[in-house]
């Protein structure tokens, strides 16, 4: 949101006697910024961490015939995951936070998506699949999301926050609407969305 400040002032001319004292220019009030406390080198302590695969996209159902061969599926987003760091007001190095979290979980730093990224902008190429047999099929994609809480020691005390990120890359699945969805939660969610309840 852009904030525009319009300063209106009147200019007045004052006659000055020769040899008289010159008026000192009035000091301009200094603009004060409400800066959050900074914590550039604090040590991170990680609390609860949850990792789960979340569905992010599905394709429409395509009816495939016996001799149709390769069929193209294009996933559309059903959920957007945003990588972010939230704190209780302290400013900290996002890079250090992500490096610390990756080390804590045993990942390489590049395995975790940087704050500010979201799954809606990580578009996958269309899937081309040659099914063995006829039926109603669809595809789905997901990411492995990491939600973690942390404490960080700073010069003015301990601050707290949370991180949401995901492992770079996506997971994919092909769905048959004529069979059951299996046991994985994200695949079952996708099957329910595009195929409806499984007929018995």
Rosetta blueprint (number, residue, H / E / L):
1 X L
2 X L
3 X L
4 X L
5 X L
6 X L
7 X L
8 X L
9 X L
10 X L
11 X L
12 X L
13 X L
14 X L
15 X L
16 X L
17 X L
18 X L
19 X L
20 X L
21 X L
22 X L
23 X L
24 X L
25 X L
26 X L
27 X L
28 X L
29 X L
30 X L
31 X L
32 X L
33 X L
34 X L
35 X L
36 X L
37 X L
38 X E
39 X E
40 X L
41 X L
42 X L
43 X L
44 X E
45 X E
46 X E
47 X E
48 X E
49 X E
50 X E
51 X E
52 X E
53 X E
54 X E
55 X E
56 X E
57 X E
58 X E
59 X E
60 X L
61 X L
62 X E
63 X E
64 X E
65 X L
66 X L
67 X L
68 X L
69 X L
70 X E
71 X E
72 X E
73 X E
74 X L
75 X E
76 X E
77 X E
78 X L
79 X L
80 X L
81 X L
82 X E
83 X L
84 X E
85 X E
86 X E
87 X E
88 X L
89 X L
90 X L
91 X E
92 X E
93 X L
94 X H
95 X H
96 X H
97 X H
98 X H
99 X H
100 X H
101 X H
102 X H
103 X H
104 X H
105 X H
106 X L
107 X L
108 X L
109 X H
110 X H
111 X H
112 X E
113 X L
114 X L
115 X L
116 X L
117 X L
118 X E
119 X H
120 X H
121 X H
122 X L
123 X L
124 X L
125 X L
126 X L
127 X E
128 X E
129 X E
130 X E
131 X L
132 X L
133 X L
134 X L
135 X E
136 X E
137 X E
138 X E
139 X E
140 X E
141 X E
142 X E
143 X E
144 X E
145 X E
146 X E
147 X E
148 X E
149 X E
150 X E
151 X E
152 X E
153 X E
154 X E
155 X L
156 X L
157 X E
158 X E
159 X E
160 X E
161 X E
162 X E
163 X E
164 X E
165 X E
166 X E
167 X E
168 X L
169 X L
170 X L
171 X E
172 X E
173 X E
174 X E
175 X E
176 X E
177 X L
178 X L
179 X L
180 X L
181 X L
182 X L
183 X L
184 X L
185 X H
186 X H
187 X H
188 X H
189 X H
190 X H
191 X H
192 X H
193 X H
194 X H
195 X H
196 X L
197 X L
198 X L
199 X L
200 X L
